Amino acid sequence: MQTDIDPRTLIGRKAFDREGAKIGTVDEVYLDDATGEPEWAAVRTGLFSRDVFVPLEPSEVVGDALRVPYDRALIKDAPDLGVGRHLSPEQELQLYHHYGLDVTG
């Protein structure tokens, strides 16, 4: 993700998948425990208002929107981990596997 972006400015932005389909609105931003860098966004999705986690790397801010390089169906299928509390290492591992990301970081 762009390193010059203040994670607090992401909250409230609309989030879109790689095809430009709207996913929802960024509700919260979670920082990496070790680096303090923004790592995950909790995005509130539409109809049933569920928060899903999406990786912020290699997402990008385009205009006033957050563009994530994943398909909407994959995002909506992400593990339901709840928001508002710290992500455990096990929960992060689930998310890494779901999105096919390298766990070694």
Residue frames as a rotation matrix with the C-alpha (Angstrom) as fourth column:
MET 1
0.578 0.816 0.000 0.00
0.816 -0.578 0.000 0.00
0.000 0.000 -1.000 0.00
GLN 2
0.251 -0.454 0.855 1.08
0.221 -0.833 -0.507 3.60
0.942 0.317 -0.109 -0.46
THR 3
-0.171 -0.415 -0.894 3.20
0.925 0.245 -0.290 4.32
0.339 -0.876 0.342 2.60
ASP 4
-0.951 -0.226 0.211 2.39
0.166 -0.948 -0.270 8.04
0.262 -0.222 0.939 2.69
ILE 5
-0.126 0.981 0.147 -1.30
-0.142 -0.164 0.976 7.42
0.982 0.102 0.159 3.43
ASP 6
-0.756 0.009 0.655 -2.48
-0.651 -0.110 -0.751 8.01
0.065 -0.994 0.089 7.00
PRO 7
-0.883 0.401 -0.245 -4.53
0.358 0.911 0.204 4.90
0.305 0.092 -0.948 7.90
ARG 8
-0.529 0.715 -0.457 -7.11
0.402 -0.264 -0.877 7.07
-0.748 -0.647 -0.148 9.64
THR 9
-0.453 0.345 -0.822 -7.94
-0.692 -0.717 0.081 8.69
-0.561 0.606 0.564 6.30
LEU 10
-0.929 0.114 -0.352 -8.99
-0.168 0.718 0.676 5.30
0.330 0.687 -0.648 4.92
ILE 11
-0.691 0.703 -0.165 -11.95
0.575 0.397 -0.715 5.04
-0.438 -0.590 -0.679 7.29
GLY 12
0.079 0.847 -0.525 -15.15
-0.003 -0.526 -0.850 5.96
-0.997 0.069 -0.039 5.49
ARG 13
-0.495 -0.298 -0.817 -13.71
-0.791 -0.234 0.565 5.46
-0.359 0.926 -0.120 1.99
LYS 14
0.734 0.677 -0.061 -15.57
-0.609 0.614 -0.503 3.27
-0.303 0.406 0.862 -0.46
ALA 15
-0.353 -0.831 0.430 -13.74
-0.485 0.555 0.676 0.04
-0.800 0.030 -0.599 -1.28
PHE 16
0.620 0.487 -0.615 -13.75
-0.764 0.200 -0.613 -1.60
-0.175 0.850 0.496 -4.72
ASP 17
0.536 -0.416 0.734 -12.49
0.196 0.908 0.371 -4.95
-0.821 -0.055 0.568 -5.99
ARG 18
-0.480 -0.876 0.041 -10.04
0.209 -0.069 0.975 -5.45
-0.852 0.477 0.216 -8.85
GLU 19
-0.496 0.378 0.782 -12.84
0.866 0.145 0.479 -5.21
0.068 0.914 -0.399 -11.43
GLY 20
-0.903 0.118 0.412 -14.16
-0.092 -0.992 0.081 -1.95
0.419 0.035 0.907 -9.98
ALA 21
0.072 0.956 -0.285 -17.20
0.300 0.252 0.920 -3.52
0.951 -0.152 -0.268 -8.23
LYS 22
-0.091 -0.040 0.995 -18.09
-0.761 -0.641 -0.096 -1.85
0.642 -0.766 0.028 -4.95
ILE 23
-0.499 -0.144 -0.854 -17.40
0.371 0.856 -0.361 -4.02
0.783 -0.497 -0.374 -1.90
GLY 24
0.525 0.643 -0.557 -18.46
0.805 -0.161 0.571 -1.59
0.278 -0.748 -0.602 0.81
THR 25
0.648 -0.244 0.722 -17.04
-0.280 -0.957 -0.072 1.08
0.709 -0.156 -0.688 3.10
VAL 26
-0.329 -0.843 -0.425 -13.85
0.301 0.332 -0.894 0.93
0.895 -0.422 0.144 5.16
ASP 27
0.736 0.677 -0.026 -14.95
0.139 -0.112 0.984 0.66
0.663 -0.727 -0.177 8.78
GLU 28
0.832 -0.537 0.138 -11.63
-0.243 -0.131 0.961 0.13
-0.498 -0.833 -0.240 10.59
VAL 29
0.518 -0.774 -0.365 -7.92
-0.428 0.135 -0.894 -0.20
0.741 0.619 -0.261 9.83
TYR 30
0.969 -0.234 0.085 -5.75
0.065 0.567 0.821 -2.76
-0.240 -0.790 0.565 11.63
LEU 31
0.494 -0.864 -0.099 -2.02
-0.842 -0.447 -0.301 -2.19
0.216 0.232 -0.948 12.07
ASP 32
0.407 -0.499 -0.765 0.73
0.133 0.861 -0.491 -4.80
0.904 0.098 0.417 12.02
ASP 33
0.974 0.000 -0.226 1.88
0.226 0.012 0.974 -5.53
0.003 -1.000 0.012 15.59
ALA 34
0.284 -0.958 -0.048 5.56
0.876 0.238 0.420 -5.58
-0.391 -0.162 0.906 14.66
THR 35
-0.551 -0.597 0.583 5.81
0.819 -0.520 0.241 -2.64
0.160 0.610 0.776 12.26
GLY 36
-0.386 0.501 -0.775 2.83
0.319 -0.716 -0.621 -0.43
-0.865 -0.487 0.117 13.10
GLU 37
-0.927 0.031 -0.373 2.04
-0.353 -0.402 0.845 -0.28
-0.124 0.915 0.384 9.37
PRO 38
0.047 0.999 -0.018 -1.56
-0.880 0.033 -0.473 -0.60
-0.472 0.038 0.881 8.12
GLU 39
-0.880 -0.432 0.197 -2.12
-0.327 0.852 0.409 -4.28
-0.345 0.295 -0.891 7.32
TRP 40
-0.665 0.723 0.187 -5.88
0.745 0.624 0.237 -5.00
0.055 0.297 -0.953 7.13
ALA 41
-0.807 0.570 0.153 -9.02
-0.564 -0.821 0.085 -3.01
0.174 -0.017 0.985 6.45
ALA 42
-0.643 0.745 0.175 -12.37
0.523 0.595 -0.611 -4.07
-0.559 -0.302 -0.772 7.85
VAL 43
-0.933 0.340 -0.113 -14.87
-0.304 -0.582 0.754 -3.29
0.191 0.738 0.647 5.10
ARG 44
-0.448 0.867 0.218 -18.58
-0.117 0.185 -0.976 -3.08
-0.886 -0.463 0.018 5.89
THR 45
-0.969 0.124 0.216 -20.41
0.245 0.325 0.913 -4.81
0.044 0.938 -0.345 3.07
GLY 46
-0.745 0.657 0.114 -23.89
-0.433 -0.607 0.666 -4.03
0.507 0.446 0.737 1.80
LEU 47
-0.059 0.970 -0.237 -27.09
-0.294 0.210 0.932 -5.95
0.954 0.124 0.273 2.32
PHE 48
0.636 0.334 -0.696 -26.37
0.449 0.573 0.686 -7.78
0.627 -0.748 0.215 5.57
SER 49
0.623 -0.415 0.664 -23.82
-0.557 -0.830 0.004 -5.25
0.549 -0.372 -0.748 6.86
ARG 50
0.890 -0.450 -0.073 -21.06
0.408 0.716 0.567 -7.69
-0.203 -0.534 0.821 7.66
ASP 51
0.577 -0.781 -0.238 -17.46
-0.758 -0.621 0.201 -6.59
-0.305 0.064 -0.950 8.10
VAL 52
0.906 -0.398 0.146 -14.87
0.423 0.843 -0.332 -8.48
0.009 0.362 0.932 6.07
PHE 53
0.393 -0.858 -0.332 -11.11
-0.100 -0.398 0.912 -8.16
-0.914 -0.325 -0.242 6.34
VAL 54
0.928 -0.226 0.297 -9.12
0.333 0.147 -0.931 -7.31
0.167 0.963 0.212 3.23
PRO 55
0.140 -0.957 -0.253 -5.33
0.898 0.015 0.441 -6.98
-0.418 -0.289 0.861 3.01
LEU 56
0.803 0.105 -0.587 -4.04
-0.018 -0.980 -0.199 -3.48
-0.596 0.170 -0.785 2.48
GLU 57
-0.239 -0.891 -0.386 -0.94
-0.692 -0.122 0.711 -4.71
-0.681 0.437 -0.588 0.68
PRO 58
-0.759 -0.648 0.060 -0.93
0.578 -0.628 0.521 -4.35
-0.300 0.430 0.851 -2.35
SER 59
0.345 0.931 0.116 -4.09
0.920 -0.312 -0.237 -2.23
-0.185 0.189 -0.965 -2.28
GLU 60
-0.777 -0.594 0.208 -4.01
0.623 -0.772 0.125 1.36
0.086 0.226 0.970 -3.43
VAL 61
-0.025 0.719 -0.695 -5.88
0.437 -0.617 -0.655 4.59
-0.899 -0.320 -0.298 -2.91
VAL 62
-0.718 -0.069 0.693 -7.31
0.686 -0.237 0.687 5.87
0.117 0.969 0.218 -6.18
GLY 63
-0.298 0.599 0.743 -8.99
-0.056 -0.788 0.613 9.26
0.953 0.141 0.269 -5.84
ASP 64
-0.284 0.256 0.924 -11.25
-0.934 -0.290 -0.207 8.92
0.215 -0.922 0.322 -2.82
ALA 65
0.794 0.597 -0.115 -11.58
-0.576 0.799 0.173 5.12
0.195 -0.070 0.978 -3.04
LEU 66
-0.152 -0.780 0.606 -9.62
-0.734 0.500 0.460 2.09
-0.662 -0.375 -0.649 -1.87
ARG 67
0.541 0.238 -0.807 -8.93
-0.774 0.515 -0.368 -0.41
0.328 0.824 0.463 -4.68
VAL 68
0.065 -0.486 0.872 -8.05
-0.640 0.650 0.410 -3.95
-0.766 -0.584 -0.269 -3.60
PRO 69
-0.379 -0.338 -0.861 -6.59
-0.921 0.227 0.316 -6.48
0.089 0.913 -0.398 -6.07
TYR 70
-0.926 0.144 0.350 -9.00
0.033 0.952 -0.303 -9.28
-0.377 -0.269 -0.886 -5.19
ASP 71
-0.674 0.738 -0.027 -12.27
0.095 0.123 0.988 -10.51
0.732 0.664 -0.154 -6.63
ARG 72
-0.317 0.652 0.689 -15.47
-0.843 -0.527 0.112 -9.46
0.436 -0.545 0.716 -4.84
ALA 73
0.638 0.596 -0.488 -16.56
-0.355 0.790 0.500 -13.10
0.683 -0.146 0.715 -4.37
LEU 74
-0.048 -0.753 -0.657 -13.28
0.545 0.531 -0.649 -13.98
0.837 -0.389 0.385 -2.63
ILE 75
-0.804 -0.237 0.546 -13.60
-0.218 -0.736 -0.641 -10.95
0.554 -0.634 0.540 -0.35
LYS 76
0.031 0.921 0.388 -17.21
-0.891 -0.150 0.428 -11.72
0.453 -0.359 0.816 0.57
ASP 77
0.681 0.169 -0.713 -16.11
-0.027 0.978 0.206 -15.31
0.732 -0.121 0.671 1.38
ALA 78
-0.355 -0.896 0.267 -13.44
-0.320 -0.152 -0.935 -14.17
0.878 -0.417 -0.233 3.84
PRO 79
-0.429 0.156 -0.890 -13.55
0.735 0.633 -0.243 -15.72
0.526 -0.758 -0.386 7.33
ASP 80
0.426 0.654 0.625 -16.00
0.011 -0.695 0.719 -13.95
0.904 -0.300 -0.303 9.65
LEU 81
-0.328 -0.719 -0.613 -13.71
0.698 0.253 -0.670 -12.90
0.637 -0.647 0.418 12.48
GLY 82
0.659 0.587 -0.470 -15.67
0.752 -0.511 0.416 -9.99
0.004 -0.628 -0.778 13.91
VAL 83
-0.048 -0.660 0.749 -14.24
0.429 -0.691 -0.582 -6.51
0.902 0.294 0.316 14.29
GLY 84
0.627 0.284 0.726 -13.47
-0.360 -0.720 0.593 -4.13
0.691 -0.633 -0.349 17.10
ARG 85
0.815 -0.440 0.377 -10.82
-0.270 0.287 0.919 -6.28
-0.513 -0.851 0.115 18.73
HIS 86
-0.073 -0.969 -0.237 -7.24
-0.867 -0.056 0.495 -7.32
-0.492 0.242 -0.836 18.08
LEU 87
0.717 0.197 -0.668 -6.64
-0.569 0.719 -0.399 -9.98
0.402 0.666 0.628 15.43
SER 88
0.582 -0.526 0.620 -4.87
-0.318 0.555 0.769 -13.01
-0.748 -0.645 0.156 16.91
PRO 89
-0.466 -0.814 -0.346 -1.95
-0.722 0.124 0.681 -14.59
-0.511 0.568 -0.645 15.04
GLU 90
-0.664 0.287 0.691 -4.22
0.376 0.926 -0.023 -17.55
-0.646 0.245 -0.723 14.25
GLN 91
0.464 0.879 -0.113 -6.88
0.398 -0.320 -0.860 -15.26
-0.792 0.354 -0.498 12.76
GLU 92
0.286 -0.445 -0.849 -4.27
-0.726 -0.679 0.111 -13.47
-0.626 0.584 -0.517 10.67
LEU 93
-0.759 -0.585 0.286 -3.01
-0.314 0.714 0.627 -16.84
-0.571 0.386 -0.725 9.44
GLN 94
-0.120 0.825 0.553 -6.57
0.622 0.496 -0.606 -17.73
-0.774 0.271 -0.572 8.37
LEU 95
0.711 0.410 -0.572 -6.77
-0.074 -0.765 -0.640 -14.49
-0.700 0.497 -0.514 6.41
TYR 96
-0.193 -0.863 -0.466 -3.36
-0.770 -0.161 0.617 -14.97
-0.608 0.478 -0.634 4.80
HIS 97
-0.774 -0.074 0.629 -4.39
0.172 0.931 0.322 -18.44
-0.609 0.357 -0.708 3.63
HIS 98
0.237 0.961 0.141 -7.78
0.523 -0.004 -0.852 -17.22
-0.819 0.275 -0.504 2.40
TYR 99
0.791 0.071 -0.607 -6.20
-0.332 -0.784 -0.525 -14.55
-0.513 0.617 -0.597 0.20
GLY 100
0.838 -0.487 0.248 -3.32
0.538 0.655 -0.531 -16.80
0.096 0.578 0.810 -0.90
LEU 101
0.743 -0.569 0.353 -0.71
-0.521 -0.822 -0.228 -14.50
0.420 -0.014 -0.907 0.64
ASP 102
0.007 -0.856 -0.516 2.82
0.193 0.508 -0.840 -15.45
0.981 -0.094 0.169 1.67
VAL 103
0.859 0.387 -0.334 2.75
0.349 0.034 0.937 -16.04
0.374 -0.922 -0.106 5.42
THR 104
0.119 -0.910 -0.396 6.46
0.992 0.095 0.079 -15.33
-0.034 -0.403 0.915 5.83
GLY 105
0.723 0.410 -0.556 5.66
0.479 -0.878 -0.024 -11.69
-0.498 -0.249 -0.831 5.06
